[in-house]
Amino acid sequence: MQPRNMSMSGVVDLAAVKAASEAKAKAEQARAQRQEAGAAGAAVPASPLVIEVTEETFESDVLQRSTEVPVVISFWADQAEQSKQLNTVLERLAGEYRGRFVLATADVYANQLLFQQFQVQGVPAVFAVIAGQAMPLFQGLAPEDQITEVLDQLVAVAEQRFGIVGEEVDPGAAPEPAEAAPPRPATPQELALGAAHDALDAGDLSGAVQAYRNVLADEPANTEAKLGLAQAELLLRVQGVDAGAARQAAADAPGDVQAQLTAADLDLVGGHVEDAFGRLVDTVRRTAGDDRDAVRLRLLELFEVVGPDDPRVVSARTALARVLF
């Protein structure tokens, strides 16, 4: 097993911008609820670092919890000795990391639906969920130093990309009630971004585009708004497009710039990232003047959607530079 590059951009997720912004808000809300329970004298439930997840508890134990702390899922089977050995290592590391991630173990034979949804090829297999988004970590038993390297990357990505930092937990101590704290009021910028996300979630793509532009007018460097705008504009461009007809038009007329732009948008929305990038790089090579500039700008917009750290973006940037210079 080799540690993965934790870019969180392995799959194009057009809901990522909404999930990223909601993660902080949900985490703060959950913490506030726990604090209120402690102030009222109610029992504060323990937050175990190792849980057994089932199909019935997956939403609450994994998806919801992943808005507060990274959740590592270990798929195992009683017949697979390596998977039990790996769980022993992961359980110990969960205690050593003291709440920076939560370990959820899932018996594949008792949870066939989860097994299929995660497209598990064999056990042991380890995945992570951050802000409701799943990503594979590694498969098979691995040396502990490689496992900790992967976990370190996971924790860093959760904080840097989603603002999710698990609360420190002493594995040997009972949880203590926290003092109540007044909720922090949302800033005008957060309210504006929330309105943009709500419009995108409701399918009001034109409204979402305008809302993100309003945010960027006041804060041009806002990364979240840039990503939201690029995603909303992409969805707006392909809305109502006959995918089959558009792809055929692009195949019949390689020199038709608009046909290639539309086909590239459809490629990206469909998850065919390399195809989208390759199509536009080839179109830049075949064009000049205003047409070339239009294709280049569209390619840069699609880079924003996928994420600058994604290796496919890095590769496409290199290919574009070769064509241009």
C-alpha positions as CSV (number, residue, x, y, z in Angstrom):
1,M,0.0,0.0,0.0
2,Q,1.2,3.5,-0.8
3,P,-0.2,6.6,1.0
4,R,-2.6,8.5,-1.1
5,N,-2.4,12.2,-2.1
6,M,-5.3,13.6,-0.1
7,S,-6.5,16.2,-2.5
8,M,-10.2,15.2,-2.0
9,S,-10.6,15.9,-5.7
10,G,-10.4,12.3,-7.0
11,V,-14.0,12.5,-8.0
12,V,-15.8,15.6,-9.2
13,D,-18.5,16.3,-6.6
14,L,-20.7,19.2,-7.7
15,A,-22.1,19.4,-4.1
16,A,-18.6,19.9,-2.6
17,V,-18.9,23.6,-2.2
18,K,-22.1,23.3,-0.3
19,A,-20.8,20.5,1.9
20,A,-17.6,22.4,2.7
21,S,-19.5,25.5,3.9
22,E,-22.1,23.5,5.8
23,A,-19.5,21.4,7.6
24,K,-18.3,24.2,9.8
25,A,-21.9,25.4,10.6
26,K,-23.0,21.9,11.5
27,A,-20.0,21.2,13.6
28,E,-20.6,24.5,15.6
29,Q,-24.3,23.7,16.0
30,A,-23.6,20.2,17.3
31,R,-21.0,21.5,19.8
32,A,-23.5,24.2,20.9
33,Q,-26.1,21.5,21.5
34,R,-23.8,19.5,23.6
35,Q,-22.8,22.6,25.6
36,E,-26.5,23.4,26.2
37,A,-27.1,19.9,27.4
38,G,-24.3,20.1,29.9
39,A,-25.4,23.5,31.2
40,A,-28.9,22.2,31.8
41,G,-27.5,19.3,33.9
42,A,-28.5,16.7,31.3
43,A,-26.2,13.7,30.8
44,V,-23.7,14.3,28.0
45,P,-23.3,11.1,25.9
46,A,-19.9,9.8,25.4
47,S,-18.4,10.2,21.9
48,P,-16.6,6.9,21.4
49,L,-13.6,6.9,19.1
50,V,-14.4,3.4,17.8
51,I,-17.9,2.4,16.7
52,E,-19.5,-0.4,14.9
53,V,-21.5,0.9,12.0
54,T,-24.5,-0.8,10.2
55,E,-26.6,0.1,7.2
56,E,-29.3,1.4,9.6
57,T,-26.9,3.6,11.6
58,F,-24.7,4.8,8.7
59,E,-26.4,8.2,8.2
60,S,-26.2,9.2,11.9
61,D,-22.9,7.5,12.8
62,V,-20.9,8.3,9.7
63,L,-22.5,10.9,7.4
64,Q,-23.7,13.3,10.2
65,R,-20.6,12.7,12.3
66,S,-18.3,13.4,9.4
67,T,-19.4,17.1,9.5
68,E,-17.6,17.3,12.9
69,V,-14.7,14.9,12.6
70,P,-13.2,12.7,9.9
71,V,-14.6,9.2,10.0
72,V,-12.4,6.3,8.9
73,I,-14.4,3.2,7.8
74,S,-12.7,-0.2,8.0
75,F,-14.5,-2.9,6.1
76,W,-13.7,-6.3,7.6
77,A,-14.8,-9.9,7.7
78,D,-14.4,-12.5,10.4
79,Q,-12.9,-15.0,7.9
80,A,-10.2,-12.5,6.9
81,E,-7.6,-12.6,9.6
82,Q,-5.7,-9.6,8.1
83,S,-8.8,-7.4,8.5
84,K,-9.0,-8.2,12.2
85,Q,-5.3,-7.5,12.6
86,L,-5.8,-4.1,10.8
87,N,-8.7,-3.2,13.0
88,T,-6.6,-3.8,16.1
89,V,-4.0,-1.3,14.8
90,L,-6.6,1.2,13.7
91,E,-8.4,1.0,17.1
92,R,-5.1,1.7,18.9
93,L,-4.3,4.6,16.6
94,A,-7.8,6.1,17.1
95,G,-6.9,6.3,20.8
96,E,-3.5,7.8,20.1
97,Y,-5.0,10.4,17.8
98,R,-7.3,11.4,20.6
99,G,-10.4,12.4,18.6
100,R,-8.8,13.7,15.4
101,F,-10.6,10.9,13.7
102,V,-13.3,8.4,14.6
103,L,-13.0,4.8,13.5
104,A,-16.1,3.0,12.2
105,T,-15.9,-0.8,11.6
106,A,-18.3,-2.5,9.2
107,D,-18.7,-6.2,8.8
108,V,-19.1,-6.7,5.0
109,Y,-21.3,-9.8,5.4
110,A,-23.8,-8.0,7.6
111,N,-23.7,-4.8,5.5
112,Q,-23.9,-5.9,1.9
113,L,-25.5,-2.6,0.8
114,L,-22.6,-0.6,2.2
115,F,-20.1,-3.1,0.6
116,Q,-21.7,-2.4,-2.8
117,Q,-22.1,1.3,-2.4
118,F,-18.4,1.8,-1.5
119,Q,-17.4,-0.6,-4.4
120,V,-15.2,-2.6,-2.0
121,Q,-13.1,-5.1,-4.0
122,G,-11.9,-7.1,-1.0
123,V,-11.1,-6.9,2.7
124,P,-9.5,-5.3,4.6
125,A,-10.4,-2.0,2.8
126,V,-10.3,1.4,4.5
127,F,-12.2,4.5,3.4
128,A,-12.7,8.0,4.9
129,V,-15.8,10.3,5.0
130,I,-15.3,14.0,5.4
131,A,-18.3,16.4,5.3
132,G,-20.4,13.6,3.8
133,Q,-17.9,12.9,1.0
134,A,-16.3,9.4,0.7
135,M,-12.9,8.6,-0.5
136,P,-10.8,5.4,-0.6
137,L,-7.7,5.4,1.6
138,F,-6.0,2.0,1.1
139,Q,-6.7,-1.7,0.8
140,G,-4.9,-4.6,2.5
141,L,-2.8,-4.8,5.6
142,A,0.1,-2.2,5.7
143,P,3.0,-1.2,7.9
144,E,1.9,1.1,10.7
145,D,4.1,4.0,9.6
146,Q,2.4,4.0,6.2
147,I,-1.0,3.9,7.9
148,T,-0.2,6.9,10.2
149,E,1.1,8.8,7.2
150,V,-2.3,8.3,5.5
151,L,-4.1,9.3,8.7
152,D,-2.0,12.5,9.0
153,Q,-2.8,13.5,5.5
154,L,-6.5,12.8,6.1
155,V,-6.6,15.0,9.3
156,A,-4.7,17.8,7.4
157,V,-7.2,17.7,4.5
158,A,-10.2,17.8,6.8
159,E,-8.9,20.9,8.5
160,Q,-7.5,22.7,5.4
161,R,-10.3,22.0,2.9
162,F,-13.4,21.8,5.2
163,G,-12.4,23.4,8.5
164,I,-13.2,20.2,10.3
165,V,-11.0,19.5,13.4
166,G,-12.1,16.8,15.7
167,E,-12.4,17.7,19.4
168,E,-9.6,16.2,21.6
169,V,-10.9,13.2,23.5
170,D,-9.1,11.5,26.4
171,P,-9.8,7.8,25.7
172,G,-9.5,6.9,29.3
173,A,-11.6,9.7,30.8
174,A,-15.3,10.2,31.0
175,P,-16.6,13.2,29.1
176,E,-17.3,16.3,31.2
177,P,-20.2,18.7,30.6
178,A,-19.1,21.8,28.8
179,E,-20.1,25.3,29.9
180,A,-22.7,26.8,27.7
181,A,-21.5,29.4,25.2
182,P,-23.7,31.8,23.2
183,P,-23.8,30.9,19.5
184,R,-21.7,33.0,17.3
185,P,-23.8,35.2,14.9
186,A,-23.1,34.7,11.2
187,T,-21.1,37.4,9.5
188,P,-22.5,39.2,6.5
189,Q,-20.1,37.3,4.3
190,E,-21.3,33.9,5.7
191,L,-25.0,35.0,5.2
192,A,-24.2,36.0,1.6
193,L,-22.5,32.7,0.9
194,G,-25.4,30.8,2.6
195,A,-27.9,32.5,0.3
196,A,-25.8,31.5,-2.7
197,H,-25.6,27.9,-1.5
198,D,-29.3,27.8,-0.9
199,A,-30.0,29.1,-4.4
200,L,-27.7,26.4,-5.9
201,D,-29.4,23.7,-3.7
202,A,-32.8,24.8,-4.9
203,G,-31.9,24.6,-8.5
204,D,-32.0,28.4,-9.0
205,L,-28.7,28.4,-11.0
206,S,-29.1,31.9,-12.3
207,G,-29.8,33.2,-8.8
208,A,-26.8,31.2,-7.5
209,V,-24.5,32.7,-10.2
210,Q,-25.5,36.2,-9.3
211,A,-25.2,35.6,-5.5
212,Y,-21.7,34.2,-5.9
213,R,-20.8,37.2,-8.0
214,N,-22.1,39.5,-5.3
215,V,-19.8,37.8,-2.8
216,L,-16.8,38.1,-5.1
217,A,-17.5,41.8,-5.8
218,D,-16.9,42.4,-2.1
219,E,-14.2,39.8,-1.6
220,P,-12.5,38.9,-4.9
221,A,-10.2,36.3,-3.3
222,N,-12.9,34.3,-1.7
223,T,-12.0,30.7,-2.7
224,E,-15.4,29.2,-1.7
225,A,-17.3,31.7,-3.8
226,K,-15.0,31.2,-6.8
227,L,-15.6,27.4,-6.6
228,G,-19.3,27.9,-6.2
229,L,-19.5,30.3,-9.1
230,A,-17.6,27.9,-11.4
231,Q,-19.9,25.0,-10.4
232,A,-23.1,27.0,-10.8
233,E,-22.0,28.4,-14.2
234,L,-21.1,24.9,-15.4
235,L,-24.5,23.5,-14.3
236,L,-26.2,26.4,-16.0
237,R,-24.4,25.8,-19.2
238,V,-25.4,22.2,-19.5
239,Q,-29.0,22.6,-18.2
240,G,-31.4,21.4,-20.9
241,V,-28.6,20.3,-23.3
242,D,-29.3,17.1,-25.3
243,A,-26.1,15.2,-24.3
244,G,-26.2,12.8,-27.2
245,A,-26.8,15.5,-29.8
246,A,-24.1,17.7,-28.3
247,R,-21.5,14.9,-28.3
248,Q,-22.3,14.0,-31.9
249,A,-22.0,17.6,-33.0
250,A,-18.6,17.8,-31.4
251,A,-17.5,14.6,-33.1
252,D,-18.7,15.8,-36.5
253,A,-17.1,19.2,-36.3
254,P,-13.8,19.2,-34.5
255,G,-13.2,22.8,-35.5
256,D,-16.5,24.1,-34.0
257,V,-15.4,25.8,-30.8
258,Q,-18.8,26.1,-29.2
259,A,-19.5,22.4,-29.9
260,Q,-16.2,21.4,-28.2
261,L,-16.9,23.7,-25.2
262,T,-20.3,22.2,-24.7
263,A,-19.0,18.6,-25.0
264,A,-16.2,19.4,-22.5
265,D,-18.8,20.7,-20.0
266,L,-20.8,17.5,-20.4
267,D,-17.6,15.4,-20.0
268,L,-16.8,17.1,-16.7
269,V,-20.3,16.9,-15.3
270,G,-20.3,13.2,-16.2
271,G,-17.0,12.7,-14.3
272,H,-14.8,12.3,-17.4
273,V,-12.3,14.8,-16.2
274,E,-9.4,13.8,-18.4
275,D,-11.6,13.7,-21.5
276,A,-12.8,17.2,-20.8
277,F,-9.3,18.6,-20.3
278,G,-7.9,16.8,-23.3
279,R,-10.7,18.0,-25.6
280,L,-10.1,21.6,-24.7
281,V,-6.3,21.4,-24.8
282,D,-6.6,19.9,-28.4
283,T,-9.1,22.7,-29.3
284,V,-6.6,25.4,-28.0
285,R,-4.0,23.7,-30.3
286,R,-6.3,24.0,-33.3
287,T,-7.5,27.6,-32.8
288,A,-6.1,31.1,-32.7
289,G,-7.1,34.6,-31.7
290,D,-10.4,35.1,-29.8
291,D,-11.4,31.5,-30.2
292,R,-8.2,30.2,-28.6
293,D,-8.6,32.7,-25.7
294,A,-12.2,31.6,-25.2
295,V,-11.2,28.0,-24.9
296,R,-8.3,28.7,-22.7
297,L,-10.5,30.7,-20.3
298,R,-13.1,27.9,-20.2
299,L,-10.3,25.4,-19.4
300,L,-9.2,27.6,-16.5
301,E,-12.8,27.6,-15.2
302,L,-13.0,23.9,-15.3
303,F,-9.7,23.7,-13.4
304,E,-11.4,25.7,-10.6
305,V,-14.3,23.1,-10.4
306,V,-12.0,20.1,-10.1
307,G,-9.5,21.8,-7.7
308,P,-6.0,23.2,-8.3
309,D,-4.3,20.3,-6.4
310,D,-5.8,17.5,-8.4
311,P,-3.1,15.7,-10.4
312,R,-5.3,15.8,-13.5
313,V,-5.4,19.6,-13.3
314,V,-1.6,19.7,-12.8
315,S,-1.1,17.5,-15.9
316,A,-3.6,19.5,-18.0
317,R,-1.9,22.8,-17.0
318,T,1.4,21.4,-18.2
319,A,-0.2,20.3,-21.5
320,L,-1.8,23.7,-21.9
321,A,1.5,25.5,-21.3
322,R,3.2,23.4,-24.0
323,V,0.5,24.3,-26.5
324,L,0.5,28.0,-25.7
325,F,4.3,28.5,-25.4
